[in-house]
């Protein structure tokens, strides 16, 4: 879980880094330097039309640079919202499958009529648990009856044959509407 978290964080920072385009000829700091240099030139030579024109152009370039970065950041935020919504859907599908496998494992190990090998079912469940842990940080405990309890922090995701679904809710954070994962049971409050 932690490894996946840090990989996603690194990917996000790398994406943001490309938007600011630093250490190139078209980066934000270069545009700001050009603007302040042009402002200093105008202050020293107010009468010169070409100096004033250069100052106006550097101002327009700086504004365009800010607008481009703003648009890219808004699009990036929207793509993150889409990823969050998809991840919530994936989490719900995985937890449902884990709960179903819990039922089958308990039956098989209790000598149920199907006589399906519980080891095969446990292997399937283990793969699902690993997949879930790559999406979010979870805690897993095996119960005496063979089922597993899966929790995210102090909240249950799977308990026996029951899975607790997530959904997304729009919240305003730092004046931005963002998708936040919440438990379905909490979203109706």
Backbone as CSV, one residue per row, in Angstrom:
resi,resn,N_x,N_y,N_z,CA_x,CA_y,CA_z,C_x,C_y,C_z
1,UNK,0.826,-1.201,0.000,0.000,0.000,0.000,0.863,1.255,0.000
2,UNK,1.844,1.288,0.893,2.700,2.481,0.972,3.484,2.693,-0.313
3,UNK,3.997,1.612,-0.882,4.750,1.712,-2.123,3.890,2.309,-3.232
4,UNK,2.669,1.822,-3.356,1.767,2.331,-4.395,1.437,3.807,-4.155
5,UNK,1.235,4.174,-2.891,0.955,5.572,-2.535,2.105,6.470,-2.999
6,UNK,3.341,6.076,-2.678,4.490,6.897,-3.049,4.709,6.923,-4.562
7,UNK,4.433,5.827,-5.240,4.537,5.817,-6.702,3.534,6.786,-7.324
8,UNK,2.292,6.758,-6.834,1.258,7.671,-7.360,1.608,9.123,-7.055
9,UNK,2.125,9.372,-5.848,2.528,10.731,-5.476,3.638,11.224,-6.396
10,UNK,4.632,10.377,-6.654,5.729,10.738,-7.543,5.224,11.027,-8.955
11,UNK,4.304,10.209,-9.429,3.728,10.429,-10.757,3.010,11.779,-10.808
12,UNK,2.261,12.088,-9.766,1.557,13.376,-9.708,2.512,14.556,-9.715
13,UNK,3.573,14.469,-8.917,4.557,15.553,-8.883,5.271,15.690,-10.226
14,UNK,5.565,14.579,-10.872,6.218,14.631,-12.184,5.321,15.310,-13.208
15,UNK,4.025,15.007,-13.140,3.071,15.644,-14.051,3.019,17.145,-13.791
16,UNK,2.931,17.527,-12.523,2.904,18.955,-12.178,4.171,19.660,-12.633
17,UNK,5.292,18.990,-12.504,6.564,19.568,-12.906,6.567,19.932,-14.392
18,UNK,5.951,19.096,-15.215,5.916,19.396,-16.649,5.069,20.631,-16.945
19,UNK,4.049,20.888,-16.135,3.202,22.063,-16.359,3.967,23.356,-16.121
20,UNK,4.832,23.337,-15.122,5.582,24.550,-14.819,6.797,24.702,-15.727
21,UNK,7.189,23.617,-16.387,8.176,23.674,-17.458,9.459,24.384,-17.033
22,UNK,9.865,24.231,-15.779,11.043,24.935,-15.280,12.315,24.426,-15.944
23,UNK,13.318,25.283,-15.896,14.641,25.010,-16.453,14.624,24.877,-17.972
24,UNK,13.693,25.596,-18.601,13.649,25.689,-20.057,13.586,27.162,-20.434
25,UNK,13.579,27.440,-21.715,13.499,28.838,-22.163,12.093,29.405,-22.029
26,UNK,11.091,28.537,-21.854,9.697,28.991,-21.770,9.102,28.763,-20.389
27,UNK,9.915,28.682,-19.347,9.382,28.413,-18.026,8.845,29.682,-17.371
28,UNK,8.108,29.506,-16.314,7.455,30.613,-15.626,8.472,31.604,-15.068
29,UNK,9.552,31.113,-14.496,10.542,32.028,-13.919,11.209,32.874,-15.006
30,UNK,11.432,32.296,-16.184,12.004,33.074,-17.287,11.024,34.153,-17.740
31,UNK,9.740,33.792,-17.831,8.731,34.796,-18.218,8.664,35.916,-17.188
32,UNK,8.755,35.582,-15.918,8.717,36.612,-14.870,9.977,37.481,-14.917
33,UNK,11.142,36.859,-15.132,12.381,37.633,-15.256,12.297,38.600,-16.427
34,UNK,11.791,38.102,-17.576,11.648,38.966,-18.754,10.710,40.131,-18.463
35,UNK,9.627,39.853,-17.755,8.662,40.902,-17.413,9.313,41.967,-16.527
36,UNK,10.027,41.536,-15.480,10.641,42.501,-14.563,11.788,43.252,-15.240
37,UNK,12.516,42.584,-16.117,13.566,43.283,-16.871,12.947,44.347,-17.770
38,UNK,11.850,44.008,-18.433,11.169,44.976,-19.305,10.597,46.126,-18.480
39,UNK,10.096,45.832,-17.283,9.564,46.881,-16.403,10.685,47.837,-15.988
40,UNK,11.843,47.294,-15.685,12.986,48.137,-15.318,13.422,48.992,-16.501
41,UNK,13.396,48.422,-17.718,13.769,49.180,-18.920,12.795,50.341,-19.142
42,UNK,11.502,50.086,-18.939,10.496,51.145,-19.110,10.701,52.236,-18.066
43,UNK,10.988,51.834,-16.846,11.198,52.824,-15.781,12.388,53.729,-16.099
44,UNK,13.378,53.183,-16.775,14.563,53.972,-17.122,14.428,54.749,-18.415
45,UNK,13.438,54.383,-19.251,13.308,55.032,-20.550,11.833,55.055,-20.943
46,UNK,11.044,55.867,-20.249,9.591,55.917,-20.420,9.191,56.395,-21.814
47,UNK,9.974,57.225,-22.421,9.633,57.825,-23.702,9.773,56.875,-24.888
48,UNK,10.582,55.840,-24.772,10.870,54.955,-25.890,9.682,54.018,-26.156
49,UNK,9.106,54.121,-27.356,7.936,53.326,-27.731,8.274,51.837,-27.809
50,UNK,9.428,51.472,-28.331,9.791,50.057,-28.455,9.995,49.430,-27.064
51,UNK,10.505,50.192,-26.117,10.680,49.683,-24.751,9.318,49.431,-24.118
52,UNK,8.394,50.352,-24.313,7.033,50.161,-23.777,6.351,48.981,-24.473
53,UNK,6.560,48.825,-25.760,5.976,47.715,-26.505,6.529,46.376,-26.003
54,UNK,7.837,46.344,-25.760,8.467,45.126,-25.223,7.884,44.792,-23.849
55,UNK,7.670,45.830,-23.035,7.093,45.633,-21.708,5.674,45.060,-21.818
56,UNK,4.868,45.597,-22.727,3.505,45.083,-22.927,3.530,43.627,-23.397
57,UNK,4.418,43.316,-24.335,4.523,41.946,-24.847,4.941,40.973,-23.749
58,UNK,5.902,41.385,-22.913,6.341,40.492,-21.836,5.220,40.305,-20.819
59,UNK,4.394,41.329,-20.617,3.227,41.204,-19.731,2.206,40.238,-20.298
60,UNK,1.947,40.348,-21.601,1.004,39.420,-22.253,1.535,37.981,-22.205
61,UNK,2.821,37.821,-22.441,3.425,36.485,-22.397,3.293,35.887,-20.998
62,UNK,3.536,36.699,-19.968,3.422,36.230,-18.593,1.981,35.835,-18.267
63,UNK,1.022,36.659,-18.662,-0.391,36.347,-18.432,-0.776,35.061,-19.160
64,UNK,-0.349,34.931,-20.415,-0.628,33.701,-21.173,-0.034,32.481,-20.471
65,UNK,1.178,32.652,-19.936,1.828,31.549,-19.218,1.022,31.135,-17.991
66,UNK,0.546,32.128,-17.220,-0.276,31.823,-16.054,-1.587,31.144,-16.462
67,UNK,-2.199,31.630,-17.531,-3.454,31.031,-17.979,-3.251,29.591,-18.449
68,UNK,-2.174,29.341,-19.159,-1.891,27.974,-19.624,-1.692,27.037,-18.441
69,UNK,-0.899,27.468,-17.468,-0.671,26.638,-16.275,-1.978,26.408,-15.538
70,UNK,-2.792,27.445,-15.413,-4.082,27.311,-14.732,-4.971,26.286,-15.431
71,UNK,-5.046,26.369,-16.757,-5.858,25.416,-17.523,-5.342,23.990,-17.352
72,UNK,-4.023,23.831,-17.372,-3.439,22.495,-17.209,-3.729,21.941,-15.814
73,UNK,-3.639,22.792,-14.799,-3.908,22.336,-13.430,-5.377,21.961,-13.248
74,UNK,-6.275,22.714,-13.861,-7.702,22.388,-13.780,-7.980,21.052,-14.474
75,UNK,-7.378,20.846,-15.632,-7.552,19.575,-16.353,-6.951,18.415,-15.553
76,UNK,-5.813,18.646,-14.919,-5.180,17.618,-14.092,-6.072,17.258,-12.912
77,UNK,-6.657,18.272,-12.285,-7.569,18.032,-11.152,-8.765,17.205,-11.624
78,UNK,-9.298,17.517,-12.787,-10.432,16.760,-13.322,-10.037,15.309,-13.598
79,UNK,-8.819,15.099,-14.110,-8.378,13.728,-14.367,-8.198,12.959,-13.060
80,UNK,-7.760,13.648,-12.020,-7.648,12.997,-10.708,-9.027,12.609,-10.172
81,UNK,-10.005,13.479,-10.373,-11.377,13.148,-9.952,-11.878,11.903,-10.671
82,UNK,-11.579,11.809,-11.963,-11.977,10.628,-12.735,-11.286,9.382,-12.193
83,UNK,-9.997,9.496,-11.879,-9.261,8.366,-11.317,-9.825,7.948,-9.961
84,UNK,-10.189,8.919,-9.145,-10.765,8.612,-7.829,-12.075,7.856,-7.995
85,UNK,-12.926,8.327,-8.899,-14.205,7.665,-9.138,-13.996,6.236,-9.636
86,UNK,-13.034,6.044,-10.537,-12.737,4.701,-11.037,-12.190,3.821,-9.919
87,UNK,-11.309,4.354,-9.108,-10.742,3.579,-8.003,-11.820,3.148,-7.017
88,UNK,-12.764,4.026,-6.738,-13.863,3.673,-5.839,-14.677,2.531,-6.428
89,UNK,-14.928,2.573,-7.720,-15.644,1.487,-8.386,-14.854,0.184,-8.295
90,UNK,-13.540,0.255,-8.531,-12.683,-0.928,-8.429,-12.686,-1.495,-7.008
91,UNK,-12.603,-0.616,-6.025,-12.616,-1.040,-4.617,-13.911,-1.776,-4.307
92,UNK,-15.029,-1.216,-4.743,-16.319,-1.855,-4.478,-16.414,-3.240,-5.117
93,UNK,-15.913,-3.373,-6.324,-15.949,-4.671,-7.004,-15.076,-5.690,-6.274
94,UNK,-13.889,-5.270,-5.863,-12.967,-6.178,-5.173,-13.526,-6.593,-3.813
95,UNK,-14.050,-5.642,-3.051,-14.562,-5.998,-1.719,-15.765,-6.933,-1.823
96,UNK,-16.583,-6.734,-2.835,-17.725,-7.633,-3.059,-17.233,-9.057,-3.337
97,UNK,-16.200,-9.172,-4.170,-15.647,-10.489,-4.485,-15.010,-11.137,-3.249
98,UNK,-14.328,-10.348,-2.433,-13.728,-10.887,-1.207,-14.813,-11.416,-0.278
99,UNK,-15.893,-10.651,-0.119,-16.998,-11.093,0.742,-17.602,-12.398,0.217
100,UNK,-17.774,-12.501,-1.093,-18.313,-13.735,-1.692,-17.361,-14.915,-1.477
101,UNK,-16.072,-14.677,-1.625,-15.096,-15.747,-1.395,-15.057,-16.145,0.079
102,UNK,-15.257,-15.195,0.973,-15.338,-15.527,2.401,-16.421,-16.574,2.641
103,UNK,-17.588,-16.368,2.031,-18.703,-17.301,2.181,-18.315,-18.678,1.661
104,UNK,-17.719,-18.714,0.461,-17.344,-19.995,-0.149,-16.265,-20.711,0.671
105,UNK,-15.310,-19.957,1.210,-14.229,-20.551,2.001,-14.784,-21.142,3.295
106,UNK,-15.652,-20.399,3.961,-16.240,-20.890,5.209,-17.027,-22.173,4.939
107,UNK,-17.802,-22.199,3.859,-18.560,-23.416,3.501,-17.628,-24.584,3.214
108,UNK,-16.606,-24.336,2.388,-15.689,-25.410,1.984,-14.942,-25.978,3.187
109,UNK,-14.526,-25.103,4.086,-13.750,-25.570,5.227,-14.628,-26.186,6.310
110,UNK,-15.926,-25.933,6.239,-16.855,-26.532,7.202,-17.392,-27.861,6.673
111,UNK,-16.855,-28.323,5.557,-17.282,-29.598,4.989,-18.545,-29.477,4.179
112,UNK,-18.706,-28.346,3.502,-19.883,-28.123,2.674,-19.992,-29.133,1.557
113,UNK,-21.154,-29.191,0.966,-21.461,-30.194,-0.062,-20.577,-30.051,-1.294
114,UNK,-20.098,-28.844,-1.575,-19.356,-28.648,-2.822,-17.976,-29.294,-2.792
115,UNK,-17.384,-29.418,-1.644,-16.053,-30.016,-1.475,-15.003,-29.336,-2.376
116,UNK,-15.213,-28.060,-2.663,-14.243,-27.285,-3.434,-13.027,-27.065,-2.537
117,UNK,-11.859,-27.101,-3.126,-10.648,-26.888,-2.345,-10.610,-25.457,-1.821
118,UNK,-10.552,-25.337,-0.506,-10.490,-24.009,0.100,-9.181,-23.308,-0.249
119,UNK,-8.130,-24.066,-0.537,-6.850,-23.456,-0.892,-6.960,-22.651,-2.184
120,UNK,-7.666,-23.176,-3.176,-7.865,-22.434,-4.421,-8.634,-21.144,-4.164
121,UNK,-9.663,-21.239,-3.342,-10.458,-20.056,-3.005,-9.627,-19.050,-2.216
122,UNK,-8.810,-19.550,-1.293,-7.928,-18.661,-0.519,-6.922,-17.955,-1.442
123,UNK,-6.415,-18.674,-2.437,-5.489,-18.055,-3.385,-6.171,-16.935,-4.168
124,UNK,-7.398,-17.179,-4.598,-8.163,-16.148,-5.320,-8.369,-14.927,-4.423
125,UNK,-8.719,-15.186,-3.177,-8.956,-14.079,-2.243,-7.669,-13.315,-1.980
126,UNK,-6.556,-14.030,-1.866,-5.259,-13.380,-1.620,-4.901,-12.421,-2.763
127,UNK,-5.167,-12.854,-3.996,-4.911,-11.984,-5.151,-5.772,-10.723,-5.060
128,UNK,-7.028,-10.882,-4.696,-7.918,-9.728,-4.557,-7.443,-8.790,-3.448
129,UNK,-7.007,-9.350,-2.342,-6.507,-8.527,-1.237,-5.273,-7.742,-1.683
130,UNK,-4.377,-8.397,-2.419,-3.191,-7.697,-2.930,-3.588,-6.581,-3.895
131,UNK,-4.562,-6.859,-4.756,-5.038,-5.826,-5.682,-5.627,-4.640,-4.920
132,UNK,-6.398,-4.945,-3.890,-6.996,-3.880,-3.088,-5.923,-3.073,-2.369
133,UNK,-4.902,-3.748,-1.868,-3.836,-3.033,-1.154,-3.008,-2.160,-2.088
134,UNK,-3.068,-2.432,-3.395,-2.364,-1.566,-4.342,-3.154,-0.292,-4.625
135,UNK,-4.439,-0.288,-4.260,-5.280,0.887,-4.472,-5.339,1.757,-3.227
136,UNK,-5.375,1.102,-2.062,-5.524,1.856,-0.818,-4.861,1.108,0.326
137,UNK,-4.609,1.822,1.395,-3.997,1.223,2.571,-5.076,0.468,3.345
138,UNK,-4.828,-0.824,3.583,-5.811,-1.653,4.268,-5.134,-2.481,5.361
139,UNK,-5.957,-2.962,6.274,-5.547,-3.923,7.291,-6.401,-5.157,7.087
140,UNK,-5.776,-6.339,7.146,-6.483,-7.590,6.916,-6.244,-8.505,8.105
141,UNK,-7.324,-9.070,8.631,-7.238,-10.047,9.720,-8.045,-11.269,9.339
142,UNK,-7.430,-12.446,9.532,-8.169,-13.675,9.274,-8.905,-14.082,10.539
143,UNK,-10.169,-14.432,10.370,-11.010,-14.865,11.483,-10.867,-16.374,11.681
144,UNK,-11.315,-16.867,12.821,-11.219,-18.296,13.142,-11.961,-19.176,12.138
145,UNK,-13.029,-18.650,11.543,-13.817,-19.457,10.602,-13.234,-19.479,9.183
146,UNK,-12.116,-18.769,8.958,-11.473,-18.755,7.648,-11.769,-17.512,6.827
147,UNK,-12.753,-16.727,7.224,-13.036,-15.497,6.490,-12.011,-14.433,6.883
148,UNK,-11.934,-13.380,6.094,-11.050,-12.268,6.438,-11.883,-11.023,6.670
149,UNK,-11.379,-10.184,7.557,-11.939,-8.861,7.788,-10.963,-7.864,7.187
150,UNK,-11.479,-6.975,6.361,-10.650,-5.971,5.702,-11.120,-4.598,6.169
151,UNK,-10.161,-3.798,6.623,-10.496,-2.461,7.110,-9.587,-1.421,6.479
152,UNK,-10.118,-0.226,6.347,-9.351,0.945,5.936,-9.338,1.865,7.151
153,UNK,-8.206,1.923,7.811,-8.162,2.659,9.070,-9.029,1.953,10.090
154,UNK,-9.986,2.677,10.644,-10.895,2.079,11.636,-12.219,1.647,11.029
155,UNK,-12.364,1.800,9.720,-13.626,1.488,9.052,-13.534,0.162,8.308
156,UNK,-14.567,-0.650,8.449,-14.618,-1.940,7.777,-14.968,-1.790,6.303
157,UNK,-14.261,-2.551,5.479,-14.598,-2.677,4.065,-15.267,-4.022,3.813
158,UNK,-14.762,-5.073,4.500,-15.338,-6.413,4.388,-15.363,-7.014,5.790
159,UNK,-16.509,-7.563,6.154,-16.631,-8.302,7.411,-17.477,-9.534,7.125
160,UNK,-16.832,-10.691,7.094,-17.546,-11.921,6.784,-18.099,-11.873,5.371
161,UNK,-19.435,-11.977,5.281,-20.087,-11.977,3.969,-20.586,-10.594,3.549
162,UNK,-20.213,-9.580,4.306,-20.714,-8.225,4.044,-19.587,-7.323,3.554
163,UNK,-19.868,-6.610,2.460,-18.932,-5.587,1.987,-19.591,-4.230,2.165
164,UNK,-18.796,-3.258,2.547,-19.289,-1.906,2.802,-18.831,-1.013,1.663
165,UNK,-19.801,-0.582,0.866,-19.486,0.139,-0.368,-19.064,1.577,-0.120
166,UNK,-18.242,2.042,-1.049,-17.820,3.435,-1.086,-18.521,4.135,-2.237
167,UNK,-18.546,5.437,-2.157,-19.014,6.282,-3.253,-18.156,7.538,-3.217
168,UNK,-18.415,8.462,-4.113,-17.692,9.735,-4.065,-18.686,10.853,-3.784
169,UNK,-18.161,11.877,-3.184,-18.964,13.046,-2.848,-18.142,14.275,-3.215
170,UNK,-18.791,15.264,-3.775,-18.091,16.492,-4.136,-17.979,17.381,-2.906
171,UNK,-16.751,17.773,-2.608,-16.493,18.698,-1.513,-15.686,19.866,-2.049
172,UNK,-15.815,20.995,-1.391,-15.031,22.166,-1.758,-13.810,22.207,-0.838
173,UNK,-12.633,22.082,-1.461,-11.370,22.131,-0.731,-10.510,23.192,-1.392
174,UNK,-10.119,24.193,-0.624,-9.325,25.315,-1.156,-9.985,25.917,-2.397
175,UNK,-11.281,26.147,-2.314,-12.073,26.751,-3.395,-12.167,25.894,-4.648
176,UNK,-11.856,24.604,-4.546,-11.978,23.686,-5.675,-12.987,22.608,-5.341
177,UNK,-13.820,22.261,-6.309,-14.714,21.115,-6.145,-13.922,19.860,-6.457
178,UNK,-13.807,18.969,-5.469,-13.046,17.743,-5.656,-13.889,16.543,-5.230
179,UNK,-13.618,15.405,-5.851,-14.290,14.159,-5.508,-13.557,13.518,-4.330
180,UNK,-14.318,13.189,-3.290,-13.753,12.593,-2.088,-14.448,11.258,-1.856
181,UNK,-13.675,10.174,-1.648,-14.311,8.891,-1.349,-14.940,8.903,0.041
182,UNK,-16.151,8.386,0.129,-16.854,8.251,1.412,-17.609,6.929,1.395
183,UNK,-17.934,6.440,2.576,-18.753,5.238,2.656,-20.187,5.597,2.278
184,UNK,-20.861,4.701,1.570,-22.242,4.947,1.157,-23.097,5.238,2.390
185,UNK,-22.854,4.512,3.474,-23.647,4.720,4.694,-23.452,6.127,5.261
186,UNK,-22.309,6.747,5.007,-22.062,8.110,5.475,-22.612,9.168,4.522
187,UNK,-22.779,8.816,3.262,-23.194,9.808,2.269,-24.654,10.187,2.394
188,UNK,-25.435,9.395,3.095,-26.858,9.702,3.264,-27.121,10.554,4.495
189,UNK,-26.074,10.828,5.255,-26.228,11.630,6.483,-26.287,13.087,6.180
